[in-house]
Amino acid sequence: MLNTIHGVDAVDKRLVASARSLGAKPLAILREIILPGAAPSIITGLTIGMGTSWFCLVTAEMISGQWGIGYYTWESYLIQRYPDIVVGMLLIGILGMGSSFLIKTCGRLLIPWYHLRRAI
């Protein structure tokens, strides 16, 4: 949410003023100027949010779960099955990395102009 707010706030005010002076409606300004301008910040916020979600999910499973990756890893720790702990940790890492990669890939597809601009 904060990244979205800061992304919208960072959109150049001159672009909005120019669109208004050319007769653009508020919905067109939102669709054509504000959303594309804030999209990189929104994608970054989604990536951070996904990492936080994984952390909360695994922690909740460790605290009071009866099944799941966090529960599996915690139970393995309690009964000292070290290979299973490593498997749980690797699985958590792979799933977190995969979901982050998925969001970044979707972001690259949705905002290709941003990545082209950065490459120059």
N, C-alpha and C positions, 0 to 999 in steps of 0.2 A: 504494500500500500504506500509506504513512504517513497519507494523508488518511483512509483507512478506519479505521485504528487510532485516530486522534484523534477521528474521528466517533463511533465506538463508545464511546470513553472519555468523550465529552461528553454522552452520553445521561444524563438525570437519574436518579440512583440511586433516588430516591423512587418513580419510576414502576415500576422493576423490583421494588423491595421491595413496593409495593402489589399488583402482579400476583402475586407469590409468596404474599402473605398471602391473596389471594383464590383461591388454588389453581391458578394457571396452571402448566402444564408448561413445561420449559425450551425446547422447540421453539416453543411458543406465544409465549413471551417474546421469543424471537429474531425470529419472524415479525411479531408485532404491536407490539413496542416498540423493539427494538434496530435492526432494519433500517430502519423508517421514520424513526427518529431520526437514524441515521447516513447516510441516503440523500443529503442535500445535500452532505455532505463527500465521499461516494463519487463523485457526479457531478462535483464540482470536481476530484477526483483524476484521473478519466477524461479530463477536458478538458486538464489539464496534461500527462498522459501522452501524449495524442494529439499535442500540440505537440512534445513531446520526441521522439516516434517519427518525426514528419516530419523534424525536424532531423537525427536520426541516419541516416535513410534517404537523404536528399539528400546528406549529407556522405559517407556510404559510397559512393554512386554517383559522387561527384566524385573520391574517392580511388582507387578501384579498379574502378569499373564499366565496362561496355562498352555499356550502354544505360540509358535512364531519363532523368528530368528533370534530375537533378543532373549526369549525364554530358553531356547535351546543352548545359546551361548552361556547364559548365566547358570543353568543347571550343570552344564559341562564344567564350569568353573567350580561350582560347589562340590562336585564329586571328583574333581581333579582329573578330568579326561582332557589332557592337553591337546591331542590332535583334533578333537571335536571343537575345542575353543578356537583353534586356528582356522578350522573350516568355517565356523560361525563368523569370525572376524573377516575372513576373506569374502564370504558371501555378502555380508553387510557392505563391505567396501565396493564390491563389484556391482551390486544393485544400486548403491548410491551414485557411483560413477556412471553407470548406464543411464539412470534417470536424468542426471545432469547433462550428459551427452545428448540425450533425446531432446531436452529443452533447448540446448544450444543449437542443435541441428535445425529444429523447427524455427528458431530465431533467425538463422542464416537464410532459410527459405522464405521467411516472411519479410525480412528487411535486407534484401541483397545490396541495396544502395549504400547501406551503412558500412558493410565490409569492403565494398569497392573503394569507398572514400578513404578508409583507413589504410588500404594497401598502397595508395599513391604517395 
